[in-house]
Amino acid sequence: MKSAWLLVVGGLLAISAFSGTESAKILGVFPTTARSHYIVASSLMKALAKKGHEVTVISPFPQKKPIENFRDVTTTKIWEAVKPLTSNMLNFAQMGALESIKKTYAFGQTVTNETLTDPAVTKLINSNEKFDLIVLEIFMNDAMLGFVHHFNAPCVAMSTFGASKWTTDLVGTPSPPSYVPNPFLSFTDHMTFKERALNTVMSAVEILVENILDRPAQLEMYGSAFPDPKPDLYELKKRAVSLVLLNTHFSIGYPRPYATNMVEVGGMHINRVANSLPEKIQAIMDNATEGVIYFSMGSNIQGKDMPPAKRDAFLKVFSELKQTVLWKWEDENLPNKPDNVVIQNWWPQDDVLAHPNVRLFITHGGLLSSTESLYHGVPIIGIPVFGDQHLNMAKAERGGYGLAVAYQDITYERLTNAIQSILKDPKYSESAKAISQRYRDQPQTPLELAVFWVEYVIRHKGAPHIRTASMDLGFVQYHNLDVLAMLLGVPMLILYLLGRLICGKKKSKKTHSSKKTN
């Protein structure tokens, strides 16, 4: 009996040793001042800390309460630096695609520079600390790949809004412009000839802008922030990243090819069991017999920056509705606020959307907001302003769970038509609920999947075996241009030489015949 018990205990210990990952020291670098980005990233880091890993996180968002195994390295001087770029994000809605790209890169460079020069970060860089893994948000911050070389640790990159050139280039994921829409455009994966042409041109422009405007700035910041000796940044970029985690999922987006080391974990920040709402909010939503409309333009866009004419259009529409409207409004006062409108500067959005009385979500169309609405089966009206918001709303309209209203087109009539269309036509809600069902149909939660892959990279020392060989190829070799040149060039050369030979013989024969006649 005793020997049997020892055998069982020994077996369990063996299984534990085989399947488990020893506690690791993990550095998370999440530099952007967009709280929505941090919400996604911190959900992973908190889960890793809960599993016993020693987690250090660089970000502008320190924890309000201490968390076991979780240490903040808080960047503070970044806020003043980004103010000129983020003071009124609604201005992005007036920009063309190229100007929007340039502004986005300017934001990325500012965030990168202010993070790498923050005293708390430079102190960490100059310390003798060691890390087993770097988890790095990728958002126009190539210079931060220096952390990977400096601490000699493998890297898991994270994209808070899905695949883009910034992440696909890290692991060799193909992005054919014939059916993979550029995130700065509002195309779907089924494009007309004109759209495919524009998509291809935009992708080419993005490469030019990156190389002309961004690369020199990133090289300079990389050179200044990390001590020598160090490799060339763009040689480091080819081998620095072991794995990319994407905050998206094919069930709520478009199917597309991925390299083995690019994994979809969209919605890992969403509470699988909704938290209890604050008592006041719970009462408001429970008593909304006609339903609730939730209105938020995200963490970057301030509703209070909306011009009076557009703000008043919303107020007039809301005043005529039977529904209760919860509006994320960043001021204590809202002039001419109807009684059915409740304002707060921040709402627990995920838990609000989980309430069964929510009938509509009016949003900017950011990926986090779109993902949360679909998880909870809530249809949306999107007012895209910049970045991938236009693309997300194109998905919503094609998927039948939402309508887009261009920021420039906000009027009482346009808003009324959109809101009434969704409230009165059940097809939008039915589509949202159907997508919710297929989105939830996963063998494990996105957070569990993300934790598994992070620990997989740790267990397998960077997991070089899942790195695609495409990262070792140049442009010519990757596209087989040298092979095509040979396959086309050799036959053409042979035909050319044969032609010359035949012409030469004919000419010789003609000359010989002419001499004979004479």
C-alpha positions as CSV (number, residue, x, y, z in Angstrom):
1,M,0.0,0.0,0.0
2,K,2.8,2.3,1.0
3,S,4.7,1.6,-2.2
4,A,1.6,2.2,-4.3
5,W,1.1,5.6,-2.6
6,L,4.8,6.5,-3.2
7,L,4.3,5.5,-6.9
8,V,1.3,7.8,-7.2
9,V,3.1,10.7,-5.5
10,G,6.1,10.1,-7.7
11,G,4.0,10.1,-10.8
12,L,2.3,13.3,-9.9
13,L,5.7,15.0,-9.2
14,A,7.0,13.8,-12.5
15,I,4.0,15.1,-14.4
16,S,4.4,18.4,-12.6
17,A,8.1,18.7,-13.4
18,F,7.4,17.8,-17.0
19,S,4.5,20.2,-17.6
20,G,5.4,23.1,-15.3
21,T,7.6,26.1,-15.8
22,E,9.9,27.2,-13.1
23,S,9.5,30.7,-11.7
24,A,11.1,33.2,-14.1
25,K,12.1,36.8,-14.0
26,I,10.0,38.6,-16.7
27,L,10.4,42.2,-17.8
28,G,7.3,43.8,-19.4
29,V,7.7,46.9,-21.5
30,F,4.4,48.7,-22.3
31,P,5.3,52.3,-23.0
32,T,2.2,53.9,-24.6
33,T,0.0,56.4,-22.7
34,A,-3.1,54.8,-24.1
35,R,-4.7,53.1,-21.1
36,S,-6.5,50.6,-23.4
37,H,-3.1,49.3,-24.5
38,Y,-2.1,48.8,-20.9
39,I,-5.3,47.1,-20.0
40,V,-4.5,44.3,-22.4
41,A,-0.8,44.0,-21.5
42,S,-1.3,44.1,-17.7
43,S,-3.9,41.3,-17.9
44,L,-1.1,39.0,-19.1
45,M,1.5,40.3,-16.7
46,K,-0.9,39.9,-13.7
47,A,-1.7,36.4,-14.8
48,L,2.0,35.5,-15.0
49,A,2.6,37.1,-11.5
50,K,-0.3,35.0,-10.2
51,K,1.4,31.9,-11.5
52,G,4.5,32.7,-9.4
53,H,6.7,34.5,-11.9
54,E,8.6,37.6,-10.8
55,V,7.2,40.3,-13.0
56,T,8.7,43.8,-13.5
57,V,6.7,46.2,-15.7
58,I,7.8,49.5,-17.4
59,S,4.7,51.7,-18.1
60,P,3.1,55.0,-17.2
61,F,0.4,53.2,-15.2
62,P,1.5,52.1,-11.7
63,Q,-0.7,49.8,-9.7
64,K,-3.0,51.5,-7.2
65,K,-2.6,48.6,-4.8
66,P,0.5,46.4,-4.5
67,I,0.3,43.0,-6.3
68,E,2.3,40.0,-5.2
69,N,5.3,39.3,-7.6
70,F,4.5,42.5,-9.5
71,R,6.9,45.5,-9.5
72,D,6.3,48.8,-11.3
73,V,8.9,50.8,-13.0
74,T,6.8,53.9,-13.6
75,T,7.6,56.4,-16.4
76,T,6.5,59.9,-15.4
77,K,7.9,62.5,-17.7
78,I,6.2,61.0,-20.8
79,W,2.8,62.7,-20.0
80,E,4.0,66.2,-20.8
81,A,5.8,65.1,-23.9
82,V,2.7,63.5,-25.5
83,K,0.3,66.3,-24.7
84,P,0.8,68.2,-28.0
85,L,0.0,65.0,-29.9
86,T,-2.9,63.8,-27.8
87,S,-4.6,67.0,-26.6
88,N,-7.4,66.6,-29.1
89,M,-7.4,63.2,-30.9
90,L,-10.6,64.2,-32.7
91,N,-8.4,66.2,-35.0
92,F,-7.1,62.9,-36.5
93,A,-10.6,62.5,-38.1
94,Q,-9.8,65.5,-40.4
95,M,-6.5,64.1,-41.7
96,G,-5.8,62.1,-44.8
97,A,-4.3,58.7,-44.6
98,L,-0.7,59.8,-45.2
99,E,-0.8,62.6,-42.6
100,S,-2.4,60.2,-40.1
101,I,0.5,57.7,-40.7
102,K,3.0,60.5,-40.1
103,K,1.3,61.6,-36.9
104,T,1.1,58.1,-35.6
105,Y,4.9,57.6,-36.2
106,A,5.6,60.9,-34.4
107,F,3.6,59.6,-31.4
108,G,5.5,56.4,-31.4
109,Q,8.9,58.1,-31.5
110,T,7.9,60.5,-28.7
111,V,6.8,57.6,-26.5
112,T,9.9,55.6,-27.3
113,N,12.3,58.5,-26.6
114,E,10.6,59.6,-23.3
115,T,10.5,56.0,-22.0
116,L,14.1,55.2,-22.8
117,T,15.3,58.5,-21.2
118,D,13.1,58.3,-18.1
119,P,15.3,58.2,-15.0
120,A,13.5,55.0,-13.7
121,V,14.2,53.2,-17.0
122,T,17.8,54.3,-17.4
123,K,18.4,53.2,-13.8
124,L,17.1,49.7,-14.7
125,I,19.2,49.6,-17.9
126,N,22.3,50.5,-15.9
127,S,21.6,48.0,-13.2
128,N,23.0,44.5,-12.9
129,E,19.5,42.9,-13.1
130,K,18.9,39.8,-15.1
131,F,15.7,38.7,-16.8
132,D,14.7,35.4,-18.3
133,L,12.2,36.9,-20.8
134,I,11.2,40.3,-22.2
135,V,7.5,40.9,-23.1
136,L,7.4,44.0,-25.3
137,E,4.5,45.9,-26.7
138,I,5.3,46.6,-30.4
139,F,4.0,50.0,-31.4
140,M,6.5,52.0,-33.6
141,N,9.2,51.5,-31.0
142,D,12.0,49.4,-32.8
143,A,14.6,51.1,-30.5
144,M,13.2,49.2,-27.5
145,L,14.3,45.9,-29.0
146,G,17.6,47.0,-27.4
147,F,16.2,45.5,-24.1
148,V,16.4,42.1,-25.7
149,H,20.1,42.4,-26.5
150,H,21.0,44.3,-23.3
151,F,19.4,41.7,-21.0
152,N,20.3,38.8,-23.3
153,A,16.8,37.3,-23.0
154,P,14.3,36.0,-25.5
155,C,11.4,38.3,-26.4
156,V,7.6,37.8,-26.7
157,A,6.2,40.8,-28.6
158,M,2.7,41.9,-28.1
159,S,0.4,43.8,-30.4
160,T,-2.7,45.3,-28.7
161,F,-4.6,45.7,-32.0
162,G,-3.8,42.7,-34.2
163,A,-1.4,42.1,-37.0
164,S,0.3,45.0,-38.8
165,K,3.6,45.6,-40.6
166,W,5.2,46.4,-37.2
167,T,4.6,42.9,-36.0
168,T,4.5,40.7,-39.2
169,D,8.0,41.9,-40.1
170,L,9.3,40.5,-36.8
171,V,8.5,36.9,-37.5
172,G,8.0,36.7,-41.3
173,T,4.3,36.5,-41.5
174,P,3.1,37.1,-45.1
175,S,0.6,39.9,-45.7
176,P,-0.6,39.7,-49.3
177,P,-2.2,43.1,-50.2
178,S,-4.7,41.3,-52.4
179,Y,-6.8,40.2,-49.4
180,V,-5.1,41.5,-46.3
181,P,-6.3,45.1,-45.8
182,N,-3.9,47.8,-44.6
183,P,-4.9,48.9,-41.0
184,F,-4.9,52.5,-42.1
185,L,-7.7,51.8,-44.7
186,S,-11.3,50.8,-44.2
187,F,-11.2,47.9,-46.7
188,T,-12.4,44.4,-46.0
189,D,-10.7,41.1,-47.1
190,H,-12.8,41.1,-50.3
191,M,-11.6,44.1,-52.3
192,T,-12.4,45.5,-55.7
193,F,-9.6,46.0,-58.2
194,K,-9.5,49.7,-57.2
195,E,-9.3,48.8,-53.5
196,R,-6.6,46.3,-54.2
197,A,-4.6,48.9,-56.1
198,L,-5.0,51.5,-53.3
199,N,-4.2,48.8,-50.7
200,T,-1.0,47.9,-52.5
201,V,0.0,51.6,-52.9
202,M,-0.7,52.3,-49.2
203,S,1.4,49.4,-48.1
204,A,4.2,50.7,-50.3
205,V,3.8,54.2,-48.9
206,E,3.9,52.8,-45.3
207,I,7.3,51.1,-46.1
208,L,8.6,54.4,-47.5
209,V,7.4,56.4,-44.5
210,E,8.9,53.9,-42.1
211,N,12.3,53.9,-43.8
212,I,12.5,57.7,-44.4
213,L,10.8,59.1,-41.2
214,D,11.0,56.4,-38.6
215,R,14.2,54.3,-39.1
216,P,16.7,57.1,-38.6
217,A,14.9,58.3,-35.4
218,Q,14.8,54.7,-34.0
219,L,18.5,54.1,-34.8
220,E,19.4,57.3,-33.0
221,M,17.4,56.4,-29.9
222,Y,18.7,52.9,-29.9
223,G,22.3,54.2,-30.1
224,S,21.8,56.6,-27.2
225,A,19.8,54.4,-24.8
226,F,21.8,51.2,-24.8
227,P,25.5,50.8,-24.1
228,D,28.0,49.5,-26.6
229,P,28.9,47.0,-27.9
230,K,25.6,46.1,-29.5
231,P,24.5,44.9,-32.9
232,D,23.0,46.9,-35.7
233,L,19.3,47.5,-34.7
234,Y,17.8,46.1,-37.9
235,E,20.0,43.0,-37.8
236,L,18.8,42.6,-34.2
237,K,15.2,43.0,-35.3
238,K,15.5,40.0,-37.6
239,R,16.3,37.6,-34.7
240,A,15.1,39.4,-31.5
241,V,11.5,38.2,-31.3
242,S,10.7,34.6,-30.5
243,L,6.9,34.9,-30.6
244,V,4.2,37.5,-31.3
245,L,0.9,37.6,-29.4
246,L,-2.0,39.4,-31.3
247,N,-5.0,41.0,-29.6
248,T,-7.4,39.6,-32.2
249,H,-9.2,36.4,-33.2
250,F,-10.3,35.1,-36.6
251,S,-13.9,34.7,-35.5
252,I,-14.2,38.5,-35.1
253,G,-11.8,39.5,-37.9
254,Y,-10.6,38.2,-41.2
255,P,-8.9,34.8,-41.7
256,R,-5.3,35.4,-42.8
257,P,-2.0,33.5,-42.9
258,Y,0.3,33.5,-39.8
259,A,3.8,32.2,-39.1
260,T,3.9,29.5,-36.4
261,N,5.2,32.0,-33.9
262,M,2.4,34.5,-34.3
263,V,-0.6,33.6,-32.1
264,E,-4.1,35.1,-31.8
265,V,-5.1,35.8,-28.1
266,G,-7.7,38.5,-28.7
267,G,-9.8,39.5,-25.7
268,M,-7.5,38.1,-23.0
269,H,-8.3,41.1,-20.9
270,I,-12.1,40.4,-20.9
271,N,-13.6,39.1,-17.7
272,R,-15.0,35.7,-18.3
273,V,-17.2,36.2,-15.2
274,A,-18.3,39.8,-15.0
275,N,-17.3,41.8,-11.9
276,S,-20.0,43.3,-9.7
277,L,-20.8,46.8,-10.8
278,P,-20.7,49.7,-8.3
279,E,-24.0,49.9,-6.5
280,K,-25.1,53.1,-8.2
281,I,-24.3,51.9,-11.7
282,Q,-26.0,48.6,-11.1
283,A,-29.2,50.3,-9.9
284,I,-29.3,52.6,-13.0
285,M,-28.9,49.7,-15.4
286,D,-31.3,47.4,-13.6
287,N,-34.0,50.1,-13.6
288,A,-33.5,50.9,-17.3
289,T,-36.7,49.1,-18.4
290,E,-36.3,50.3,-22.0
291,G,-32.6,49.3,-22.1
292,V,-29.3,51.0,-22.0
293,I,-27.1,52.7,-24.6
294,Y,-23.5,53.0,-23.7
295,F,-21.4,55.8,-25.3
296,S,-17.6,56.0,-25.0
297,M,-15.0,57.2,-27.5
298,G,-12.2,55.2,-25.7
299,S,-9.3,56.2,-23.5
300,N,-7.5,58.4,-26.0
301,I,-10.4,60.5,-27.3
302,Q,-12.0,62.9,-24.9
303,G,-15.8,63.4,-25.4
304,K,-15.5,66.9,-23.9
305,D,-13.3,67.9,-26.9
306,M,-16.2,67.4,-29.3
307,P,-17.3,70.7,-31.0
308,P,-20.6,72.1,-29.6
309,A,-22.5,71.4,-32.9
310,K,-21.7,67.7,-32.8
311,R,-22.2,67.4,-29.0
312,D,-25.6,69.1,-29.3
313,A,-26.6,66.7,-32.1
314,F,-26.0,63.8,-29.7
315,L,-27.9,65.5,-26.9
316,K,-30.9,66.2,-29.1
317,V,-31.0,62.6,-30.3
318,F,-30.6,61.2,-26.8
319,S,-33.3,63.4,-25.4
320,E,-35.8,61.8,-27.7
321,L,-34.9,58.2,-26.7
322,K,-36.6,56.0,-24.2
323,Q,-33.4,54.3,-23.3
324,T,-31.0,55.3,-20.6
325,V,-27.7,56.6,-22.0
326,L,-24.4,56.1,-20.1
327,W,-21.9,58.6,-21.6
328,K,-18.1,58.7,-20.9
329,W,-17.8,62.4,-20.4
330,E,-14.6,63.8,-19.0
331,D,-16.1,66.9,-17.3
332,E,-18.3,67.5,-14.3
333,N,-20.9,69.4,-16.4
334,L,-22.6,68.6,-19.7
335,P,-24.7,71.6,-20.9
336,N,-28.3,70.8,-21.7
337,K,-28.0,67.2,-20.5
338,P,-31.3,65.3,-20.7
339,D,-32.5,63.4,-17.7
340,N,-32.0,60.0,-19.4
341,V,-28.3,60.7,-19.8
342,V,-25.8,59.7,-17.1
343,I,-22.2,61.0,-17.3
344,Q,-19.0,59.8,-15.7
345,N,-15.4,60.3,-16.7
346,W,-14.7,56.6,-16.6
347,W,-16.9,53.5,-16.7
348,P,-16.1,49.8,-16.1
349,Q,-16.7,49.2,-19.7
350,D,-16.3,45.4,-19.9
351,D,-18.7,44.9,-17.0
352,V,-21.2,47.5,-18.3
353,L,-21.4,45.7,-21.6
354,A,-21.9,42.4,-19.8
355,H,-25.2,43.7,-18.4
356,P,-28.2,42.2,-20.2
357,N,-30.0,45.6,-20.5
358,V,-27.4,47.0,-22.9
359,R,-28.9,47.3,-26.3
360,L,-26.3,49.4,-28.2
361,F,-22.7,50.6,-27.8
362,I,-21.7,53.8,-29.5
363,T,-17.9,53.7,-29.9
364,H,-14.9,55.0,-31.7
365,G,-14.4,51.6,-33.1
366,G,-11.1,50.7,-31.3
367,L,-10.2,47.0,-31.3
368,L,-10.6,46.6,-27.5
369,S,-14.1,48.2,-27.6
370,S,-15.1,46.2,-30.7
371,T,-13.8,43.0,-29.1
372,E,-15.7,43.6,-25.8
373,S,-18.9,44.4,-27.6
374,L,-18.7,41.2,-29.7
375,Y,-17.9,39.0,-26.7
376,H,-21.0,40.3,-25.0
377,G,-23.1,40.2,-28.2
378,V,-23.8,44.0,-28.3
379,P,-24.3,45.7,-31.7
380,I,-22.3,48.9,-32.3
381,I,-22.4,52.3,-34.0
382,G,-18.8,53.3,-34.7
383,I,-17.4,56.8,-35.2
384,P,-13.8,56.0,-36.4
385,V,-11.2,58.7,-36.0
386,F,-7.8,57.2,-36.6
387,G,-5.7,54.1,-37.0
388,D,-7.4,50.7,-37.3
389,Q,-10.8,52.1,-36.2
390,H,-11.8,52.6,-39.9
391,L,-10.9,49.0,-40.6
392,N,-12.7,47.7,-37.5
393,M,-15.9,49.5,-38.6
394,A,-15.6,48.1,-42.1
395,K,-15.7,44.7,-40.4
396,A,-18.7,45.6,-38.4
397,E,-20.7,46.7,-41.4
398,R,-19.7,43.7,-43.4
399,G,-20.4,41.4,-40.4
400,G,-23.9,42.9,-40.0
401,Y,-23.4,43.8,-36.3
402,G,-22.8,47.6,-36.6
403,L,-23.0,50.8,-38.6
404,A,-20.3,53.4,-39.2
405,V,-20.9,57.2,-39.0
406,A,-18.1,59.3,-40.2
407,Y,-17.0,61.9,-37.7
408,Q,-17.4,64.6,-40.4
409,D,-21.0,63.4,-41.0
410,I,-22.3,63.7,-37.4
411,T,-25.7,65.4,-37.5
412,Y,-29.0,64.9,-35.7
413,E,-30.5,63.2,-38.8
414,R,-27.5,60.9,-39.4
415,L,-27.3,59.8,-35.8
416,T,-31.1,59.3,-35.5
417,N,-31.1,57.1,-38.6
418,A,-28.2,55.0,-37.3
419,I,-29.5,54.5,-33.8
420,Q,-33.1,53.8,-34.8
421,S,-31.9,51.3,-37.4
422,I,-30.1,49.2,-34.8
423,L,-32.7,49.6,-32.1
424,K,-35.6,48.6,-34.4
425,D,-34.0,46.0,-36.7
426,P,-33.1,42.8,-34.7
427,K,-30.7,41.6,-37.4
428,Y,-27.9,43.7,-35.8
429,S,-28.3,42.2,-32.4
430,E,-28.7,38.7,-33.8
431,S,-25.5,39.1,-35.8
432,A,-23.6,40.3,-32.7
433,K,-24.9,37.4,-30.6
434,A,-24.0,34.9,-33.4
435,I,-20.5,36.2,-33.6
436,S,-20.3,36.1,-29.8
437,Q,-21.1,32.4,-29.8
438,R,-18.4,31.6,-32.3
439,Y,-15.9,33.9,-30.6
440,R,-16.5,32.1,-27.2
441,D,-16.1,28.7,-28.9
442,Q,-12.5,28.2,-28.0
443,P,-10.7,25.2,-26.2
444,Q,-9.2,27.6,-23.7
445,T,-9.4,31.2,-22.8
446,P,-7.2,33.7,-24.7
447,L,-5.4,34.5,-21.4
448,E,-4.7,30.9,-20.7
449,L,-3.4,30.5,-24.3
450,A,-1.2,33.6,-23.9
451,V,0.3,32.4,-20.6
452,F,0.9,28.9,-22.2
453,W,2.9,30.4,-25.1
454,V,4.9,32.8,-22.8
455,E,5.9,29.9,-20.6
456,Y,6.6,27.8,-23.8
457,V,9.2,30.3,-24.9
458,I,10.7,30.3,-21.4
459,R,10.8,26.5,-21.2
460,H,12.4,26.1,-24.6
461,K,15.0,28.9,-24.2
462,G,13.5,31.2,-26.8
463,A,11.9,28.4,-28.9
464,P,14.2,28.9,-32.0
465,H,12.6,25.9,-33.6
466,I,9.4,27.8,-34.4
467,R,11.3,30.6,-36.1
468,T,10.6,30.7,-39.9
469,A,13.5,30.6,-42.3
470,S,12.1,33.6,-44.1
471,M,13.8,35.8,-41.5
472,D,17.1,34.8,-42.9
473,L,16.3,35.7,-46.5
474,G,16.8,39.0,-48.2
475,F,14.1,40.6,-50.4
476,V,15.4,39.0,-53.6
477,Q,15.6,35.5,-52.1
478,Y,12.3,35.7,-50.3
479,H,10.4,36.6,-53.4
480,N,12.5,34.1,-55.5
481,L,13.5,36.9,-57.9
482,D,16.9,35.3,-58.5
483,V,15.2,32.0,-59.4
484,L,12.6,33.7,-61.7
485,A,15.5,35.6,-63.3
486,M,17.2,32.3,-64.0
487,L,14.1,30.5,-65.2
488,L,13.1,33.4,-67.5
489,G,16.6,34.7,-68.3
490,V,18.3,31.5,-69.4
491,P,15.6,30.5,-72.0
492,M,15.6,34.1,-73.3
493,L,19.4,34.1,-73.5
494,I,19.3,30.8,-75.4
495,L,16.7,32.1,-77.8
496,Y,18.7,35.2,-78.3
497,L,21.8,33.3,-79.1
498,L,20.0,31.0,-81.4
499,G,18.5,34.0,-83.1
500,R,21.9,35.6,-83.5
501,L,23.3,32.3,-84.8
502,I,20.5,31.8,-87.4
503,C,20.7,35.4,-88.5
504,G,24.5,35.0,-88.7
505,K,24.1,31.9,-90.9
506,K,21.6,33.5,-93.1
507,K,23.8,36.6,-93.5
508,S,26.8,34.4,-94.3
509,K,24.8,32.3,-96.8
510,K,23.5,35.4,-98.5
511,T,27.0,36.9,-98.7
512,H,28.4,33.6,-100.1
513,S,25.6,33.5,-102.7
514,S,26.2,37.0,-103.7
515,K,29.9,36.4,-104.2
516,K,29.2,33.2,-106.3
517,T,26.8,35.2,-108.6
518,N,29.5,37.8,-109.2
